[in-house]
Amino acid sequence: MCPFAHDADYRITKETRMRKLNFTHCKKLEFDTPVISHSFSLRLVPRTDSRQIICDLHKEITPAEHLANVTDEWGTTMYIGDCYSEHTSFSYSVAGIAWVRDTPYVDGPLHPIYRYPSELTRPGEAIESLYAGAAISGKEPVERAQQWMHLLHSIMTYEKGVTNICTTAEEAAALKKGVCQDFTHIMLSLCRRDGIPARYVVGYLFGEGETHAWVEVFDGRRWCGLDPTNDCMIDSGYICLTTGRDYNDCILDKGFFRTPGYAPCTVSQKQNVTVTVRDV
């Protein structure tokens, strides 16, 4: 059974038209030489909120000699741990059920910081040129954000391998190419430049085999999700994992380690990641 929140609005009934999704996320790192003193932080668990309810959750992190969970500054659960003994692989997995409402809206307060540029969304010449040349009309934040989304989708080409996790919105806008992270960063930059509070979202999308990024904008009362990569408002196929100012606030796994004997760290890694989201 899925636990209900105390708020009656969270209850699962036929009237709510909630979609039941099964999700799994697995990652394995293999090192070509043993490592020790491995510390890590992981954002693995989707949150329960007014739009989605997470239940039947199972997670596994190996190896983990010490493990604790904390809540980051954006409200996401993080698992922090370490393994001091030698190991040549590290893996984690999470699986569960998400009941998701067919709405792009989610309740939540506005943090003032979402009004301002961040490290990866600070506008430059390319963003300013795009902003100055746009014909955006209307007064409502969501209406204007949708127009920015349509414009962005019309000029950007989805292409892997031309950007990386350090690419800024300005750099991607100059290239007019990128992946979901880049589409999201550019839209964040444009929305904030337009006075619309906006935040970065990482989560799962039905039908994709990897994590996905999109935008949420604040309409004065609640947040509304828009996906600039697919040029649409989000629906019941989207499961939110974490939110923040940009990609840097939403990194799902970070870690550091060393080799035995304090030898120079020249460790090579192979990684395998699988993500599945399917209807139940």
ZITAWO-V137015 format. One record per residue. N is the residue number from 0. RES is the residue in one letter. PHI is phi in radians with two decimals (NA if undefined). PSI is psi as a letter, one per 20 degrees, with the letter a starting at -180 (* if undefined). D_CENTER is the distance of its C-alpha to the mean C-alpha in Angstrom with 1 decimal. Layout:
n->N res->RES phi->PHI psi->PSI d_center->D_CENTER
n->N res->RES phi->PHI psi->PSI d_center->D_CENTER
This chain:
n->0 res->M phi->NA psi->q d_center->27.3
n->1 res->C phi->-1.60 psi->p d_center->24.1
n->2 res->P phi->-1.21 psi->p d_center->24.5
n->3 res->F phi->-1.54 psi->q d_center->24.7
n->4 res->A phi->-1.29 psi->r d_center->23.6
n->5 res->H phi->-1.20 psi->h d_center->26.7
n->6 res->D phi->-1.18 psi->p d_center->25.9
n->7 res->A phi->-1.08 psi->h d_center->27.6
n->8 res->D phi->-1.16 psi->i d_center->24.9
n->9 res->Y phi->-1.58 psi->i d_center->22.7
n->10 res->R phi->-1.18 psi->q d_center->25.5
n->11 res->I phi->-1.59 psi->o d_center->25.2
n->12 res->T phi->-2.39 psi->r d_center->28.1
n->13 res->K phi->-1.11 psi->h d_center->29.1
n->14 res->E phi->-1.19 psi->h d_center->28.9
n->15 res->T phi->-1.34 psi->i d_center->25.2
n->16 res->R phi->0.94 psi->l d_center->24.5
n->17 res->M phi->-1.53 psi->q d_center->21.5
n->18 res->R phi->-1.66 psi->p d_center->20.2
n->19 res->K phi->-1.74 psi->o d_center->20.3
n->20 res->L phi->-2.08 psi->q d_center->17.7
n->21 res->N phi->-1.75 psi->p d_center->17.9
n->22 res->F phi->-2.21 psi->q d_center->14.9
n->23 res->T phi->-2.40 psi->q d_center->15.3
n->24 res->H phi->-2.51 psi->o d_center->13.3
n->25 res->C phi->-2.24 psi->q d_center->15.8
n->26 res->K phi->-2.47 psi->p d_center->16.0
n->27 res->K phi->-2.30 psi->p d_center->19.4
n->28 res->L phi->-1.85 psi->p d_center->20.6
n->29 res->E phi->-2.12 psi->p d_center->24.3
n->30 res->F phi->-1.75 psi->q d_center->26.2
n->31 res->D phi->-1.42 psi->i d_center->29.5
n->32 res->T phi->-2.57 psi->q d_center->31.2
n->33 res->P phi->-1.05 psi->q d_center->30.9
n->34 res->V phi->-2.16 psi->q d_center->28.7
n->35 res->I phi->-2.41 psi->r d_center->29.2
n->36 res->S phi->0.86 psi->l d_center->27.8
n->37 res->H phi->-1.58 psi->o d_center->24.3
n->38 res->S phi->-1.95 psi->q d_center->21.9
n->39 res->F phi->-2.60 psi->q d_center->18.2
n->40 res->S phi->-2.37 psi->p d_center->15.3
n->41 res->L phi->-2.29 psi->p d_center->12.6
n->42 res->R phi->-1.87 psi->n d_center->9.7
n->43 res->L phi->-2.00 psi->h d_center->10.7
n->44 res->V phi->-1.86 psi->o d_center->11.5
n->45 res->P phi->-1.06 psi->q d_center->10.0
n->46 res->R phi->-1.57 psi->q d_center->11.9
n->47 res->T phi->-1.58 psi->p d_center->15.0
n->48 res->D phi->-2.59 psi->a d_center->15.5
n->49 res->S phi->-1.23 psi->i d_center->17.7
n->50 res->R phi->-1.81 psi->h d_center->15.7
n->51 res->Q phi->-2.48 psi->q d_center->15.1
n->52 res->I phi->-2.13 psi->p d_center->17.1
n->53 res->I phi->-1.86 psi->p d_center->16.2
n->54 res->C phi->-2.62 psi->r d_center->19.3
n->55 res->D phi->0.86 psi->l d_center->21.3
n->56 res->L phi->-1.47 psi->p d_center->18.7
n->57 res->H phi->-2.31 psi->p d_center->19.9
n->58 res->K phi->-2.36 psi->q d_center->18.5
n->59 res->E phi->-2.56 psi->p d_center->20.4
n->60 res->I phi->-2.27 psi->p d_center->20.1
n->61 res->T phi->-2.46 psi->p d_center->23.1
n->62 res->P phi->-1.46 psi->q d_center->24.8
n->63 res->A phi->-2.62 psi->n d_center->24.2
n->64 res->E phi->-1.32 psi->h d_center->27.4
n->65 res->H phi->-2.36 psi->p d_center->25.8
n->66 res->L phi->-2.59 psi->p d_center->22.7
n->67 res->A phi->-2.49 psi->q d_center->21.6
n->68 res->N phi->-2.06 psi->p d_center->18.7
n->69 res->V phi->-2.34 psi->r d_center->17.9
n->70 res->T phi->-1.91 psi->p d_center->15.7
n->71 res->D phi->-1.35 psi->r d_center->14.0
n->72 res->E phi->-1.17 psi->i d_center->14.8
n->73 res->W phi->-1.83 psi->j d_center->11.9
n->74 res->G phi->1.60 psi->j d_center->13.0
n->75 res->T phi->-1.70 psi->p d_center->10.8
n->76 res->T phi->-1.27 psi->p d_center->13.1
n->77 res->M phi->-2.07 psi->q d_center->13.5
n->78 res->Y phi->-1.82 psi->p d_center->16.2
n->79 res->I phi->-2.03 psi->p d_center->18.4
n->80 res->G phi->-2.77 psi->a d_center->21.3
n->81 res->D phi->-2.72 psi->r d_center->23.7
n->82 res->C phi->-2.52 psi->o d_center->26.3
n->83 res->Y phi->-1.57 psi->h d_center->29.4
n->84 res->S phi->-1.38 psi->r d_center->31.4
n->85 res->E phi->-1.12 psi->q d_center->31.5
n->86 res->H phi->-2.73 psi->q d_center->29.0
n->87 res->T phi->-2.01 psi->j d_center->28.2
n->88 res->S phi->-2.66 psi->q d_center->25.0
n->89 res->F phi->-2.55 psi->p d_center->21.9
n->90 res->S phi->-2.52 psi->q d_center->19.8
n->91 res->Y phi->-2.53 psi->q d_center->17.4
n->92 res->S phi->-2.60 psi->q d_center->16.8
n->93 res->V phi->-2.48 psi->q d_center->15.5
n->94 res->A phi->-2.54 psi->q d_center->16.8
n->95 res->G phi->-3.10 psi->a d_center->17.4
n->96 res->I phi->-1.99 psi->p d_center->18.0
n->97 res->A phi->-2.09 psi->p d_center->16.0
n->98 res->W phi->-1.67 psi->o d_center->18.2
n->99 res->V phi->-2.15 psi->p d_center->16.5
n->100 res->R phi->-1.31 psi->q d_center->18.4
n->101 res->D phi->-1.50 psi->m d_center->19.0
n->102 res->T phi->-2.61 psi->q d_center->17.9
n->103 res->P phi->-1.48 psi->i d_center->15.3
n->104 res->Y phi->-1.68 psi->q d_center->16.3
n->105 res->V phi->-2.47 psi->p d_center->15.2
n->106 res->D phi->-1.25 psi->q d_center->17.4
n->107 res->G phi->2.77 psi->q d_center->16.6
n->108 res->P phi->-1.32 psi->r d_center->18.3
n->109 res->L phi->-1.68 psi->p d_center->17.8
n->110 res->H phi->-1.55 psi->p d_center->17.5
n->111 res->P phi->-0.97 psi->h d_center->19.7
n->112 res->I phi->-1.12 psi->h d_center->17.6
n->113 res->Y phi->-1.30 psi->i d_center->15.3
n->114 res->R phi->-1.49 psi->i d_center->18.6
n->115 res->Y phi->-2.03 psi->q d_center->18.9
n->116 res->P phi->-1.07 psi->q d_center->17.9
n->117 res->S phi->-2.04 psi->a d_center->15.8
n->118 res->E phi->-0.98 psi->g d_center->16.5
n->119 res->L phi->-1.65 psi->i d_center->14.5
n->120 res->T phi->-2.09 psi->j d_center->15.3
n->121 res->R phi->-1.12 psi->p d_center->18.9
n->122 res->P phi->-1.27 psi->q d_center->21.1
n->123 res->G phi->-2.30 psi->b d_center->24.0
n->124 res->E phi->-1.07 psi->g d_center->26.7
n->125 res->A phi->-1.15 psi->g d_center->24.7
n->126 res->I phi->-1.16 psi->g d_center->22.4
n->127 res->E phi->-1.11 psi->h d_center->25.5
n->128 res->S phi->-1.14 psi->g d_center->27.5
n->129 res->L phi->-1.11 psi->g d_center->25.0
n->130 res->Y phi->-1.14 psi->g d_center->24.9
n->131 res->A phi->-1.16 psi->h d_center->28.7
n->132 res->G phi->-1.56 psi->i d_center->29.4
n->133 res->A phi->-1.52 psi->q d_center->27.4
n->134 res->A phi->-1.94 psi->n d_center->29.2
n->135 res->I phi->-1.76 psi->p d_center->26.9
n->136 res->S phi->-2.13 psi->r d_center->28.8
n->137 res->G phi->1.65 psi->r d_center->28.6
n->138 res->K phi->-1.94 psi->h d_center->27.9
n->139 res->E phi->-1.31 psi->p d_center->25.1
n->140 res->P phi->-0.99 psi->g d_center->21.6
n->141 res->V phi->-1.16 psi->h d_center->20.0
n->142 res->E phi->-1.07 psi->g d_center->22.9
n->143 res->R phi->-1.19 psi->g d_center->22.5
n->144 res->A phi->-1.08 psi->h d_center->18.8
n->145 res->Q phi->-1.09 psi->h d_center->19.5
n->146 res->Q phi->-1.18 psi->h d_center->22.2
n->147 res->W phi->-1.08 psi->h d_center->20.0
n->148 res->M phi->-1.09 psi->g d_center->17.6
n->149 res->H phi->-1.08 psi->g d_center->20.8
n->150 res->L phi->-1.10 psi->g d_center->22.2
n->151 res->L phi->-1.06 psi->g d_center->19.3
n->152 res->H phi->-1.12 psi->h d_center->19.2
n->153 res->S phi->-1.32 psi->h d_center->23.0
n->154 res->I phi->-1.90 psi->i d_center->23.1
n->155 res->M phi->-1.68 psi->q d_center->20.2
n->156 res->T phi->-1.95 psi->p d_center->20.6
n->157 res->Y phi->-1.34 psi->o d_center->17.9
n->158 res->E phi->-2.65 psi->p d_center->19.0
n->159 res->K phi->-1.43 psi->q d_center->17.7
n->160 res->G phi->1.57 psi->i d_center->19.3
n->161 res->V phi->-1.71 psi->i d_center->20.1
n->162 res->T phi->-2.30 psi->r d_center->17.2
n->163 res->N phi->-2.47 psi->a d_center->15.4
n->164 res->I phi->-1.20 psi->i d_center->12.7
n->165 res->C phi->-1.68 psi->i d_center->15.2
n->166 res->T phi->-1.14 psi->p d_center->16.0
n->167 res->T phi->-1.53 psi->r d_center->16.1
n->168 res->A phi->-1.04 psi->g d_center->16.0
n->169 res->E phi->-1.07 psi->g d_center->19.8
n->170 res->E phi->-1.14 psi->g d_center->20.2
n->171 res->A phi->-1.19 psi->h d_center->18.2
n->172 res->A phi->-1.13 psi->h d_center->20.1
n->173 res->A phi->-1.17 psi->h d_center->23.3
n->174 res->L phi->-1.29 psi->h d_center->22.6
n->175 res->K phi->1.06 psi->k d_center->21.5
n->176 res->K phi->-2.52 psi->q d_center->19.6
n->177 res->G phi->2.74 psi->a d_center->16.2
n->178 res->V phi->-2.02 psi->a d_center->13.2
n->179 res->C phi->-1.02 psi->h d_center->10.1
n->180 res->Q phi->-1.03 psi->g d_center->8.8
n->181 res->D phi->-1.26 psi->g d_center->12.4
n->182 res->F phi->-0.99 psi->g d_center->12.9
n->183 res->T phi->-1.17 psi->g d_center->10.1
n->184 res->H phi->-1.08 psi->g d_center->11.7
n->185 res->I phi->-1.13 psi->g d_center->15.1
n->186 res->M phi->-1.13 psi->h d_center->14.6
n->187 res->L phi->-1.02 psi->g d_center->13.4
n->188 res->S phi->-1.08 psi->g d_center->16.5
n->189 res->L phi->-1.17 psi->g d_center->18.7
n->190 res->C phi->-1.11 psi->g d_center->17.8
n->191 res->R phi->-1.13 psi->h d_center->18.4
n->192 res->R phi->-1.08 psi->h d_center->21.5
n->193 res->D phi->-1.55 psi->j d_center->22.6
n->194 res->G phi->1.47 psi->j d_center->22.4
n->195 res->I phi->-1.76 psi->o d_center->19.5
n->196 res->P phi->-1.08 psi->p d_center->17.0
n->197 res->A phi->-2.59 psi->q d_center->13.4
n->198 res->R phi->-2.37 psi->q d_center->10.0
n->199 res->Y phi->-1.51 psi->p d_center->6.6
n->200 res->V phi->-2.24 psi->p d_center->4.0
n->201 res->V phi->-2.06 psi->p d_center->1.0
n->202 res->G phi->-2.94 psi->b d_center->4.6
n->203 res->Y phi->-1.99 psi->q d_center->8.1
n->204 res->L phi->-2.19 psi->p d_center->10.6
n->205 res->F phi->-0.94 psi->p d_center->14.3
n->206 res->G phi->1.62 psi->i d_center->16.3
n->207 res->E phi->-1.89 psi->q d_center->13.9
n->208 res->G phi->-1.78 psi->k d_center->14.3
n->209 res->E phi->-2.70 psi->r d_center->11.0
n->210 res->T phi->-1.22 psi->r d_center->7.3
n->211 res->H phi->-2.38 psi->q d_center->6.3
n->212 res->A phi->-2.15 psi->q d_center->5.0
n->213 res->W phi->-2.63 psi->a d_center->7.2
n->214 res->V phi->-2.04 psi->q d_center->9.2
n->215 res->E phi->-2.12 psi->p d_center->10.9
n->216 res->V phi->-2.00 psi->q d_center->14.4
n->217 res->F phi->-1.68 psi->p d_center->16.9
n->218 res->D phi->-1.69 psi->j d_center->20.2
n->219 res->G phi->1.87 psi->h d_center->22.3
n->220 res->R phi->-2.28 psi->h d_center->21.8
n->221 res->R phi->-2.72 psi->r d_center->18.3
n->222 res->W phi->-1.71 psi->q d_center->15.0
n->223 res->C phi->-2.22 psi->p d_center->14.8
n->224 res->G phi->-1.57 psi->p d_center->11.9
n->225 res->L phi->-2.32 psi->p d_center->12.8
n->226 res->D phi->-1.94 psi->n d_center->11.7
n->227 res->P phi->-1.19 psi->h d_center->13.6
n->228 res->T phi->-1.14 psi->h d_center->13.5
n->229 res->N phi->-1.84 psi->j d_center->15.3
n->230 res->D phi->0.97 psi->l d_center->17.0
n->231 res->C phi->-2.69 psi->r d_center->16.7
n->232 res->M phi->-1.39 psi->q d_center->15.7
n->233 res->I phi->-1.25 psi->q d_center->13.4
n->234 res->D phi->-2.37 psi->b d_center->15.6
n->235 res->S phi->-1.27 psi->i d_center->16.1
n->236 res->G phi->-1.57 psi->j d_center->14.4
n->237 res->Y phi->-1.89 psi->p d_center->10.8
n->238 res->I phi->-2.06 psi->p d_center->9.5
n->239 res->C phi->-1.43 psi->p d_center->6.9
n->240 res->L phi->-1.75 psi->g d_center->5.9
n->241 res->T phi->-2.73 psi->q d_center->5.2
n->242 res->T phi->-2.30 psi->r d_center->6.1
n->243 res->G phi->-3.13 psi->a d_center->8.2
n->244 res->R phi->-1.26 psi->h d_center->10.6
n->245 res->D phi->-2.81 psi->a d_center->8.9
n->246 res->Y phi->-0.95 psi->h d_center->7.4
n->247 res->N phi->-1.05 psi->h d_center->10.1
n->248 res->D phi->-1.43 psi->i d_center->9.0
n->249 res->C phi->-2.12 psi->j d_center->5.7
n->250 res->I phi->-1.09 psi->p d_center->7.7
n->251 res->L phi->-1.33 psi->h d_center->7.9
n->252 res->D phi->-2.52 psi->p d_center->11.6
n->253 res->K phi->-2.31 psi->q d_center->14.3
n->254 res->G phi->-2.92 psi->r d_center->18.0
n->255 res->F phi->-2.58 psi->q d_center->21.5
n->256 res->F phi->-2.74 psi->r d_center->24.8
n->257 res->R phi->-2.44 psi->r d_center->28.4
n->258 res->T phi->-1.62 psi->q d_center->31.1
n->259 res->P phi->-1.05 psi->q d_center->34.3
n->260 res->G phi->1.34 psi->j d_center->37.1
n->261 res->Y phi->1.03 psi->k d_center->34.9
n->262 res->A phi->-1.20 psi->q d_center->35.3
n->263 res->P phi->-0.94 psi->p d_center->33.4
n->264 res->C phi->-1.47 psi->n d_center->29.9
n->265 res->T phi->-2.09 psi->l d_center->29.9
n->266 res->V phi->-1.39 psi->p d_center->27.8
n->267 res->S phi->-1.68 psi->q d_center->26.3
n->268 res->Q phi->-2.18 psi->q d_center->23.4
n->269 res->K phi->-2.05 psi->p d_center->22.7
n->270 res->Q phi->-2.32 psi->q d_center->19.5
n->271 res->N phi->-2.29 psi->p d_center->18.8
n->272 res->V phi->-2.18 psi->p d_center->15.5
n->273 res->T phi->-2.29 psi->p d_center->15.8
n->274 res->V phi->-2.28 psi->p d_center->13.5
n->275 res->T phi->-2.31 psi->q d_center->15.4
n->276 res->V phi->-2.38 psi->p d_center->15.1
n->277 res->R phi->-2.46 psi->q d_center->18.6
n->278 res->D phi->-1.26 psi->q d_center->20.8
n->279 res->V phi->-1.87 psi->* d_center->23.1
